[in-house]
Amino acid sequence: MNIQIFGASKSFDTRKAERWFKERRIKYQYIDVPSKGLSPREYQSVKQKVGFEALVDTKSRAYEAHYMAYLTPEAREEKLLEHPELFRTPIVRNGREATVGYCPEVWATWE
């Protein structure tokens, strides 16, 4: 397994995801989304698996501050890549597989 956790240090679900992998002694790579973001290729790979709507944190302050609800779909994608604090975390990748949020039932099936 080649696990990547894209998360925010202040996110409770990100910490739960890290703990889940640590308890099972599964090595993972942690990437801080607010400071690093996702590369365009990583973003496309994750979006293909989970869809755009699952990636956007509609409950965040940044969502309202950037008027995401009022933008066209193309503009929303651009804004999401420009402002990584809009991503819902954790985003967990295993090769081509991906999940958004805390999903231990899915991670348990990964090999």
N, CA, C and O atoms as a MOPAC input file, in Angstrom:
PM7 MOZYME 1SCF
protein

 N      0.83200 1    -1.19300 1     0.00000 1
 C      0.00000 1     0.00000 1     0.00000 1
 C      0.86900 1     1.24600 1     0.00000 1
 O      1.92700 1     1.29600 1     0.62700 1
 N      0.39700 1     2.23300 1    -0.71200 1
 C      1.07700 1     3.51600 1    -0.77700 1
 C      0.07000 1     4.58800 1    -0.36500 1
 O     -0.54600 1     5.23300 1    -1.21400 1
 N     -0.08900 1     4.77000 1     0.94200 1
 C     -1.12800 1     5.64800 1     1.47700 1
 C     -0.63100 1     7.08300 1     1.57000 1
 O      0.47400 1     7.34300 1     2.04500 1
 N     -1.46100 1     8.00400 1     1.11100 1
 C     -1.20900 1     9.43600 1     1.27500 1
 C     -2.41400 1    10.02500 1     1.99100 1
 O     -3.55500 1     9.78100 1     1.60000 1
 N     -2.16200 1    10.79700 1     3.03900 1
 C     -3.23000 1    11.49000 1     3.73700 1
 C     -3.04300 1    12.98300 1     3.51800 1
 O     -2.07400 1    13.57800 1     3.98800 1
 N     -3.98400 1    13.57600 1     2.79900 1
 C     -3.99100 1    15.01900 1     2.60800 1
 C     -4.92700 1    15.56400 1     3.67100 1
 O     -6.13100 1    15.30800 1     3.63800 1
 N     -4.37900 1    16.31200 1     4.60800 1
 C     -5.21600 1    16.77300 1     5.70800 1
 C     -4.79200 1    18.11900 1     6.23500 1
 O     -3.86100 1    18.75200 1     5.73700 1
 N     -5.51100 1    18.53700 1     7.26800 1
 C     -5.22000 1    19.79000 1     7.96200 1
 C     -4.90600 1    19.44100 1     9.40900 1
 O     -5.59300 1    18.61800 1    10.01400 1
 N     -3.88200 1    20.05700 1     9.96100 1
 C     -3.46100 1    19.72600 1    11.31700 1
 C     -4.54700 1    20.00600 1    12.35000 1
 O     -4.56900 1    19.37300 1    13.40600 1
 N     -5.44100 1    20.93600 1    12.06600 1
 C     -6.50500 1    21.27200 1    13.00800 1
 C     -7.76900 1    20.42500 1    12.81200 1
 O     -8.72700 1    20.55700 1    13.57500 1
 N     -7.77400 1    19.57500 1    11.81200 1
 C     -8.95200 1    18.77100 1    11.50000 1
 C     -9.02400 1    17.53400 1    12.39200 1
 O     -8.08900 1    16.73600 1    12.44500 1
 N    -10.13800 1    17.39100 1    13.08500 1
 C    -10.34800 1    16.24200 1    13.96400 1
 C    -10.36500 1    14.94300 1    13.15900 1
 O     -9.77900 1    13.94900 1    13.58700 1
 N    -11.02800 1    14.93600 1    11.99900 1
 C    -11.08900 1    13.73400 1    11.17600 1
 C     -9.72900 1    13.34500 1    10.61200 1
 O     -9.44700 1    12.15800 1    10.44600 1
 N     -8.89000 1    14.32200 1    10.31700 1
 C     -7.54000 1    14.02400 1     9.83800 1
 C     -6.75100 1    13.29700 1    10.92300 1
 O     -6.07000 1    12.31000 1    10.64600 1
 N     -6.84500 1    13.78400 1    12.14700 1
 C     -6.13900 1    13.12700 1    13.25100 1
 C     -6.66800 1    11.72100 1    13.49000 1
 O     -5.89600 1    10.81300 1    13.79800 1
 N     -7.99000 1    11.53100 1    13.35200 1
 C     -8.57300 1    10.19800 1    13.49900 1
 C     -8.05500 1     9.26100 1    12.40900 1
 O     -7.75900 1     8.09800 1    12.68300 1
 N     -7.94300 1     9.75500 1    11.18100 1
 C     -7.43300 1     8.94200 1    10.06500 1
 C     -5.98200 1     8.54400 1    10.31800 1
 O     -5.61000 1     7.38700 1    10.12000 1
 N     -5.16400 1     9.49600 1    10.75400 1
 C     -3.76000 1     9.18600 1    11.05400 1
 C     -3.67900 1     8.12200 1    12.14700 1
 O     -2.89600 1     7.17700 1    12.04300 1
 N     -4.47600 1     8.27400 1    13.17500 1
 C     -4.48200 1     7.30600 1    14.27900 1
 C     -4.89400 1     5.92000 1    13.77900 1
 O     -4.32500 1     4.91400 1    14.20300 1
 N     -5.88400 1     5.86300 1    12.87800 1
 C     -6.37000 1     4.58700 1    12.34900 1
 C     -5.22900 1     3.84800 1    11.64500 1
 O     -5.05300 1     2.64700 1    11.85300 1
 N     -4.45600 1     4.54800 1    10.81800 1
 C     -3.34800 1     3.90800 1    10.10500 1
 C     -2.19700 1     3.56800 1    11.05300 1
 O     -1.56400 1     2.52400 1    10.89400 1
 N     -1.91500 1     4.42100 1    12.02500 1
 C     -0.85300 1     4.13700 1    12.99700 1
 C     -1.17100 1     2.89600 1    13.81200 1
 O     -0.29000 1     2.06600 1    14.03900 1
 N     -2.41600 1     2.75300 1    14.25800 1
 C     -2.81300 1     1.59400 1    15.06200 1
 C     -2.62500 1     0.29000 1    14.30900 1
 O     -2.37100 1    -0.74400 1    14.92800 1
 N     -2.74200 1     0.31200 1    13.00500 1
 C     -2.58400 1    -0.87900 1    12.17900 1
 C     -1.18100 1    -1.00600 1    11.60400 1
 O     -0.90800 1    -1.88900 1    10.79000 1
 N     -0.29800 1    -0.11800 1    12.03500 1
 C      1.10000 1    -0.08700 1    11.58800 1
 C      1.21600 1    -0.03000 1    10.05600 1
 O      2.04800 1    -0.70100 1     9.44500 1
 N      0.35900 1     0.78700 1     9.47600 1
 C      0.39100 1     1.01600 1     8.03100 1
 C      1.09000 1     2.34400 1     7.79900 1
 O      0.65900 1     3.38200 1     8.30300 1
 N      2.17100 1     2.30200 1     7.03400 1
 C      2.91500 1     3.53100 1     6.76100 1
 C      2.11500 1     4.41700 1     5.80900 1
 O      1.43300 1     3.93300 1     4.90500 1
 N      2.21700 1     5.71300 1     6.03400 1
 C      1.52000 1     6.68100 1     5.19200 1
 C      2.36300 1     7.93700 1     5.07400 1
 O      3.27400 1     8.17600 1     5.86600 1
 N      2.03600 1     8.72900 1     4.06900 1
 C      2.67900 1    10.02400 1     3.86400 1
 C      1.63900 1    11.08900 1     4.16200 1
 O      0.53400 1    11.04700 1     3.62100 1
 N      1.97800 1    12.03700 1     5.01300 1
 C      1.04800 1    13.11300 1     5.36600 1
 C      1.40600 1    14.36700 1     4.58700 1
 O      2.56500 1    14.78100 1     4.55300 1
 N      0.40100 1    14.96500 1     3.96300 1
 C      0.57900 1    16.22700 1     3.24100 1
 C     -0.38900 1    17.23800 1     3.84000 1
 O     -1.59200 1    16.98600 1     3.91000 1
 N      0.13800 1    18.38500 1     4.27200 1
 C     -0.67800 1    19.44100 1     4.86700 1
 C     -1.35700 1    20.22900 1     3.74500 1
 O     -0.69900 1    20.97200 1     3.01600 1
 N     -2.65600 1    20.06600 1     3.61200 1
 C     -3.39800 1    20.69500 1     2.50900 1
 C     -3.39500 1    22.21700 1     2.57000 1
 O     -3.14700 1    22.85200 1     1.54500 1
 N     -3.66100 1    22.84100 1     3.73300 1
 C     -3.69500 1    24.31000 1     3.73200 1
 C     -2.38800 1    24.96300 1     3.27200 1
 O     -2.42500 1    26.03400 1     2.66600 1
 N     -1.24500 1    24.34700 1     3.54300 1
 C      0.01300 1    24.96900 1     3.12500 1
 C      0.49100 1    24.46800 1     1.76600 1
 O      1.04600 1    25.25400 1     0.99800 1
 N      0.29800 1    23.19400 1     1.44200 1
 C      0.81600 1    22.62200 1     0.19600 1
 C     -0.23800 1    22.51100 1    -0.90500 1
 O      0.07000 1    22.72300 1    -2.07800 1
 N     -1.46900 1    22.18400 1    -0.53900 1
 C     -2.51500 1    21.97600 1    -1.54000 1
 C     -2.33400 1    20.65500 1    -2.26700 1
 O     -1.50000 1    19.83500 1    -1.88200 1
 N     -3.10700 1    20.45200 1    -3.30700 1
 C     -2.98600 1    19.27900 1    -4.16500 1
 C     -2.47800 1    19.74200 1    -5.51800 1
 O     -2.83800 1    20.81900 1    -5.99300 1
 N     -1.63400 1    18.91700 1    -6.13800 1
 C     -1.20200 1    19.25800 1    -7.48900 1
 C     -2.38500 1    19.03400 1    -8.42800 1
 O     -3.30400 1    18.28700 1    -8.09100 1
 N     -2.37800 1    19.67000 1    -9.59800 1
 C     -3.49400 1    19.47400 1   -10.53000 1
 C     -3.73300 1    18.00600 1   -10.89300 1
 O     -4.88200 1    17.59200 1   -11.04500 1
 N     -2.66500 1    17.21500 1   -11.03200 1
 C     -2.83300 1    15.79200 1   -11.37200 1
 C     -3.41600 1    15.01600 1   -10.20000 1
 O     -4.27700 1    14.15700 1   -10.39400 1
 N     -2.95900 1    15.30700 1    -8.98700 1
 C     -3.53000 1    14.64900 1    -7.80500 1
 C     -5.00300 1    15.00700 1    -7.67800 1
 O     -5.84200 1    14.15200 1    -7.39400 1
 N     -5.29900 1    16.26900 1    -7.89100 1
 C     -6.68400 1    16.73800 1    -7.81200 1
 C     -7.57400 1    15.99900 1    -8.81600 1
 O     -8.65800 1    15.53400 1    -8.46100 1
 N     -7.11900 1    15.89100 1   -10.06300 1
 C     -7.90800 1    15.20900 1   -11.09500 1
 C     -8.11600 1    13.73800 1   -10.74600 1
 O     -9.20500 1    13.20000 1   -10.94700 1
 N     -7.08500 1    13.09000 1   -10.22900 1
 C     -7.17500 1    11.68200 1    -9.84500 1
 C     -8.20800 1    11.47800 1    -8.74600 1
 O     -9.02300 1    10.55900 1    -8.82400 1
 N     -8.18000 1    12.32700 1    -7.72600 1
 C     -9.12600 1    12.21300 1    -6.61000 1
 C    -10.53200 1    12.58300 1    -7.07600 1
 O    -11.50100 1    11.91400 1    -6.71700 1
 N    -10.64600 1    13.63700 1    -7.86800 1
 C    -11.95800 1    14.08500 1    -8.35400 1
 C    -12.63100 1    13.00000 1    -9.19300 1
 O    -13.84900 1    12.82800 1    -9.13200 1
 N    -11.84000 1    12.27800 1    -9.96900 1
 C    -12.37400 1    11.20300 1   -10.79800 1
 C    -12.99600 1    10.10000 1    -9.93600 1
 O    -13.98700 1     9.48900 1   -10.33800 1
 N    -12.42600 1     9.84200 1    -8.76300 1
 C    -12.93500 1     8.79400 1    -7.87000 1
 C    -14.11500 1     9.23900 1    -7.02500 1
 O    -15.08800 1     8.49600 1    -6.89200 1
 N    -14.05400 1    10.44400 1    -6.44600 1
 C    -15.06400 1    10.84800 1    -5.46300 1
 C    -16.01700 1    11.93400 1    -5.96400 1
 O    -17.08300 1    12.12900 1    -5.38000 1
 N    -15.65700 1    12.63200 1    -7.01900 1
 C    -16.49800 1    13.71300 1    -7.53100 1
 C    -16.14600 1    15.05700 1    -6.90200 1
 O    -15.58100 1    15.11900 1    -5.81000 1
 N    -16.48900 1    16.12500 1    -7.60900 1
 C    -16.12100 1    17.46900 1    -7.16700 1
 C    -16.81600 1    17.85900 1    -5.87200 1
 O    -16.18800 1    18.41100 1    -4.96800 1
 N    -18.10900 1    17.57600 1    -5.77800 1
 C    -18.88700 1    18.01400 1    -4.60800 1
 C    -18.34400 1    17.44900 1    -3.29900 1
 O    -18.39800 1    18.11900 1    -2.26800 1
 N    -17.82100 1    16.22500 1    -3.33000 1
 C    -17.28400 1    15.60900 1    -2.11600 1
 C    -16.00200 1    16.30400 1    -1.65000 1
 O    -15.66100 1    16.24500 1    -0.46900 1
 N    -15.29900 1    16.95500 1    -2.56200 1
 C    -14.01800 1    17.58900 1    -2.22800 1
 C    -14.16200 1    18.95600 1    -1.55800 1
 O    -13.23700 1    19.41400 1    -0.88700 1
 N    -15.30100 1    19.60600 1    -1.73200 1
 C    -15.47300 1    20.97000 1    -1.23400 1
 C    -16.10800 1    20.95200 1     0.15500 1
 O    -17.13700 1    20.31300 1     0.37700 1
 N    -15.47400 1    21.66500 1     1.07900 1
 C    -16.00700 1    21.78100 1     2.43300 1
 C    -16.99700 1    22.93900 1     2.47000 1
 O    -16.60700 1    24.09100 1     2.65600 1
 N    -18.27400 1    22.62900 1     2.29200 1
 C    -19.30000 1    23.66700 1     2.21800 1
 C    -19.58100 1    24.31200 1     3.57600 1
 O    -20.24400 1    25.34700 1     3.64300 1
 N    -19.08100 1    23.70700 1     4.65800 1
 C    -19.32400 1    24.24900 1     5.99400 1
 C    -18.18900 1    25.14400 1     6.50000 1
 O    -18.25600 1    25.67600 1     7.60800 1
 N    -17.15600 1    25.30200 1     5.68400 1
 C    -16.01100 1    26.10100 1     6.13700 1
 C    -16.28100 1    27.59500 1     5.97100 1
 O    -17.11700 1    28.01200 1     5.16900 1
 N    -15.55800 1    28.37200 1     6.74300 1
 C    -15.66500 1    29.83500 1     6.61500 1
 C    -15.15700 1    30.29600 1     5.26300 1
 O    -15.67800 1    31.25200 1     4.68700 1
 N    -14.13500 1    29.61200 1     4.75600 1
 C    -13.55900 1    29.98900 1     3.46600 1
 C    -14.57200 1    29.82900 1     2.33900 1
 O    -14.54600 1    30.59300 1     1.37400 1
 N    -15.46500 1    28.84400 1     2.44800 1
 C    -16.49100 1    28.61500 1     1.42100 1
 C    -17.36100 1    29.86000 1     1.25900 1
 O    -17.64200 1    30.29100 1     0.14100 1
 N    -17.77800 1    30.42300 1     2.37100 1
 C    -18.59600 1    31.63300 1     2.32100 1
 C    -17.76500 1    32.85300 1     1.94500 1
 O    -18.22800 1    33.71500 1     1.19800 1
 N    -16.54400 1    32.92800 1     2.45700 1
 C    -15.68700 1    34.08300 1     2.19600 1
 C    -15.33300 1    34.22100 1     0.71000 1
 O    -15.14500 1    35.33200 1     0.21300 1
 N    -15.24500 1    33.08800 1     0.00700 1
 C    -14.89500 1    33.11700 1    -1.42100 1
 C    -16.12700 1    33.00500 1    -2.31900 1
 O    -15.99400 1    32.84600 1    -3.53200 1
 N    -17.32800 1    33.08600 1    -1.73300 1
 C    -18.58700 1    33.06700 1    -2.48000 1
 C    -18.68900 1    31.86800 1    -3.42700 1
 O    -19.14000 1    31.99800 1    -4.56500 1
 N    -18.26300 1    30.69900 1    -2.93700 1
 C    -18.24300 1    29.49500 1    -3.76400 1
 C    -19.63800 1    29.09500 1    -4.26400 1
 O    -19.76400 1    28.56400 1    -5.36700 1
 N    -20.66800 1    29.34000 1    -3.47900 1
 C    -22.01800 1    28.93000 1    -3.85600 1
 C    -22.52600 1    29.69300 1    -5.08300 1
 O    -23.46200 1    29.24600 1    -5.74600 1
 N    -21.92100 1    30.82800 1    -5.38200 1
 C    -22.41300 1    31.68800 1    -6.46200 1
 C    -21.56600 1    31.61500 1    -7.73100 1
 O    -21.82700 1    32.35200 1    -8.68200 1
 N    -20.57000 1    30.75300 1    -7.76400 1
 C    -19.66400 1    30.67700 1    -8.90900 1
 C    -20.09600 1    29.59800 1    -9.89400 1
 O    -20.80400 1    28.65900 1    -9.53100 1
 N    -19.66200 1    29.74000 1   -11.14200 1
 C    -19.90800 1    28.70500 1   -12.15100 1
 C    -19.03400 1    27.49100 1   -11.82300 1
 O    -18.04100 1    27.62700 1   -11.10800 1
 N    -19.38600 1    26.31600 1   -12.33200 1
 C    -18.57700 1    25.11900 1   -12.03500 1
 C    -17.09600 1    25.26700 1   -12.39700 1
 O    -16.23500 1    24.80700 1   -11.64600 1
 N    -16.78900 1    25.89200 1   -13.51800 1
 C    -15.38800 1    26.06800 1   -13.92100 1
 C    -14.65500 1    26.98800 1   -12.93800 1
 O    -13.52100 1    26.72100 1   -12.54200 1
 N    -15.32200 1    28.06300 1   -12.56000 1
 C    -14.72000 1    29.01600 1   -11.62900 1
 C    -14.54800 1    28.38700 1   -10.25000 1
 O    -13.58900 1    28.70300 1    -9.54600 1
 N    -15.45900 1    27.50300 1    -9.85400 1
 C    -15.34900 1    26.83200 1    -8.55900 1
 C    -14.10100 1    25.94700 1    -8.51400 1
 O    -13.40300 1    25.90300 1    -7.50100 1
 N    -13.82400 1    25.24300 1    -9.61700 1
 C    -12.62900 1    24.39400 1    -9.65700 1
 C    -11.36400 1    25.23400 1    -9.55700 1
 O    -10.44500 1    24.88100 1    -8.81800 1
 N    -11.30600 1    26.33800 1   -10.28800 1
 C    -10.14300 1    27.21900 1   -10.22700 1
 C     -9.94400 1    27.75300 1    -8.81100 1
 O     -8.82600 1    27.76800 1    -8.29600 1
 N    -11.03100 1    28.18700 1    -8.19100 1
 C    -10.96900 1    28.74900 1    -6.83200 1
 C    -10.50900 1    27.67700 1    -5.83600 1
 O     -9.74500 1    27.97300 1    -4.91800 1
 N    -10.96700 1    26.44700 1    -6.01500 1
 C    -10.58100 1    25.35300 1    -5.12700 1
 C     -9.08000 1    25.09300 1    -5.19700 1
 O     -8.44000 1    24.87900 1    -4.16800 1
 N     -8.51900 1    25.11000 1    -6.39600 1
 C     -7.08100 1    24.88700 1    -6.53900 1
 C     -6.26200 1    26.07300 1    -6.03000 1
 O     -5.15300 1    25.89000 1    -5.52800 1
 N     -6.80600 1    27.29300 1    -6.15800 1
 C     -6.10700 1    28.48600 1    -5.67100 1
 C     -6.12400 1    28.58100 1    -4.14800 1
 O     -5.18000 1    29.09000 1    -3.54400 1
 N     -7.19600 1    28.09300 1    -3.53100 1
 C     -7.37800 1    28.21300 1    -2.08000 1
 C     -7.58300 1    26.82900 1    -1.46300 1
 O     -8.72100 1    26.39000 1    -1.29900 1
 N     -6.49200 1    26.13900 1    -1.11700 1
 C     -6.59700 1    24.76600 1    -0.61700 1
 C     -7.36200 1    24.62300 1     0.69900 1
 O     -7.74000 1    23.51000 1     1.06500 1
 N     -7.59800 1    25.72000 1     1.41500 1
 C     -8.37300 1    25.62000 1     2.65700 1
 C     -9.83300 1    25.26100 1     2.38200 1
 O    -10.58100 1    24.96700 1     3.31500 1
 N    -10.24600 1    25.28400 1     1.11200 1
 C    -11.61400 1    24.91300 1     0.74100 1
 C    -11.82100 1    23.39900 1     0.64100 1
 O    -12.95900 1    22.93100 1     0.58400 1
 N    -10.71900 1    22.62800 1     0.62100 1
 C    -10.83700 1    21.17800 1     0.52400 1
 C    -11.39600 1    20.58400 1     1.81100 1
 O    -11.06700 1    21.03500 1     2.90800 1
 N    -12.23500 1    19.57900 1     1.66900 1
 C    -12.71900 1    18.81400 1     2.81600 1
 C    -11.64200 1    17.78500 1     3.14600 1
 O    -11.11600 1    17.13000 1     2.24600 1
 N    -11.31400 1    17.63900 1     4.41100 1
 C    -10.23300 1    16.73800 1     4.79600 1
 C    -10.74000 1    15.66900 1     5.74300 1
 O    -11.77400 1    15.86600 1     6.38100 1
 N    -10.06000 1    14.55700 1     5.85500 1
 C     -8.86400 1    14.15300 1     5.11200 1
 C     -9.22100 1    13.55900 1     3.74500 1
 O    -10.28400 1    12.96700 1     3.56100 1
 N     -8.31400 1    13.73300 1     2.81100 1
 C     -8.39200 1    13.05400 1     1.52500 1
 C     -7.33700 1    11.95300 1     1.61400 1
 O     -6.14900 1    12.24000 1     1.76500 1
 N     -7.76200 1    10.71200 1     1.52200 1
 C     -6.84500 1     9.58000 1     1.67000 1
 C     -6.75900 1     8.86100 1     0.33300 1
 O     -7.77100 1     8.46300 1    -0.24500 1
 N     -5.51700 1     8.70300 1    -0.15000 1
 C     -5.29000 1     8.03100 1    -1.43300 1
 C     -4.47200 1     6.76800 1    -1.23400 1
 O     -3.56500 1     6.71000 1    -0.40500 1
 N     -4.81900 1     5.76100 1    -2.01700 1
 C     -4.03400 1     4.53500 1    -2.10200 1
 C     -3.94400 1     4.20700 1    -3.57900 1
 O     -4.82700 1     3.54300 1    -4.12200 1
 N     -2.88600 1     4.66300 1    -4.23600 1
 C     -2.77700 1     4.48700 1    -5.68200 1
 C     -3.88000 1     5.25300 1    -6.38000 1
 O     -3.95600 1     6.47800 1    -6.28300 1
 N     -4.74400 1     4.52100 1    -7.09100 1
 C     -5.84700 1     5.16100 1    -7.81000 1
 C     -7.11500 1     5.26200 1    -6.96800 1
 O     -8.06400 1     5.93900 1    -7.36400 1
 N     -7.14300 1     4.61100 1    -5.83400 1
 C     -8.30200 1     4.67700 1    -4.93600 1
 C     -8.22100 1     5.94600 1    -4.09200 1
 O     -7.13100 1     6.43400 1    -3.79700 1
 N     -9.37600 1     6.47200 1    -3.70800 1
 C     -9.40200 1     7.68700 1    -2.88800 1
 C    -10.69500 1     7.76700 1    -2.09300 1
 O    -11.74600 1     7.29100 1    -2.52200 1
 N    -10.58500 1     8.38600 1    -0.91400 1
 C    -11.76300 1     8.66900 1    -0.09700 1
 C    -11.63900 1    10.08700 1     0.44100 1
 O    -10.54200 1    10.63900 1     0.52200 1
 N    -12.76200 1    10.66200 1     0.80500 1
 C    -12.78600 1    11.97300 1     1.44200 1
 C    -13.53600 1    11.80600 1     2.74900 1
 O    -14.63900 1    11.25900 1     2.78400 1
 N    -12.92000 1    12.28600 1     3.83100 1
 C    -13.52900 1    12.13000 1     5.14300 1
 C    -12.98400 1    10.89300 1     5.84200 1
 O    -12.07700 1    10.22900 1     5.34100 1
 N    -13.54900 1    10.59700 1     6.99900 1
 C    -13.11800 1     9.45300 1     7.79800 1
 C    -13.89300 1     8.21800 1     7.33800 1
 O    -15.09000 1     8.10700 1     7.60500 1
 N    -13.21800 1     7.28200 1     6.64500 1
 C    -13.86700 1     6.11200 1     6.04000 1
 C    -13.12800 1     4.81400 1     6.35700 1
 O    -12.61900 1     4.17800 1     5.43400 1
 N    -13.04500 1     4.39300 1     7.62300 1
 C    -12.28400 1     3.19100 1     7.95500 1
 C    -12.82800 1     1.92400 1     7.30400 1
 O    -12.06600 1     0.99100 1     7.05500 1
 N    -14.13300 1     1.87000 1     7.02200 1
 C    -14.69300 1     0.68300 1     6.39200 1
 C    -14.16200 1     0.49800 1     4.96400 1
 O    -14.04200 1    -0.63400 1     4.49500 1
 N    -13.85000 1     1.58400 1     4.28000 1
 C    -13.26100 1     1.50900 1     2.93700 1
 C    -11.77900 1     1.18900 1     3.03700 1
 O    -11.27600 1     0.34800 1     2.29100 1
 N    -11.07100 1     1.84900 1     3.94900 1
 C     -9.62700 1     1.64300 1     4.09000 1
 C     -9.31000 1     0.20600 1     4.46300 1
 O     -8.27500 1    -0.32000 1     4.05400 1
 N    -10.17200 1    -0.43800 1     5.22700 1
 C     -9.94900 1    -1.82100 1     5.64500 1
 C     -9.93800 1    -2.77800 1     4.45600 1
 O     -9.34000 1    -3.85100 1     4.53400 1
 N    -10.59800 1    -2.40100 1     3.35100 1
 C    -10.63800 1    -3.26900 1     2.18200 1
 C     -9.43100 1    -3.07700 1     1.25800 1
 O     -9.20800 1    -3.88600 1     0.35800 1
 N     -8.66100 1    -2.02200 1     1.47300 1
 C     -7.49500 1    -1.75400 1     0.62700 1
 C     -6.36700 1    -2.71500 1     0.92400 1
 O     -6.15500 1    -3.11200 1     2.07000 1
 N     -5.63900 1    -3.08800 1    -0.12800 1
 C     -4.47100 1    -3.96500 1     0.04300 1
 C     -3.23400 1    -3.29300 1    -0.46500 1
 O     -2.14900 1    -3.87200 1    -0.40700 1

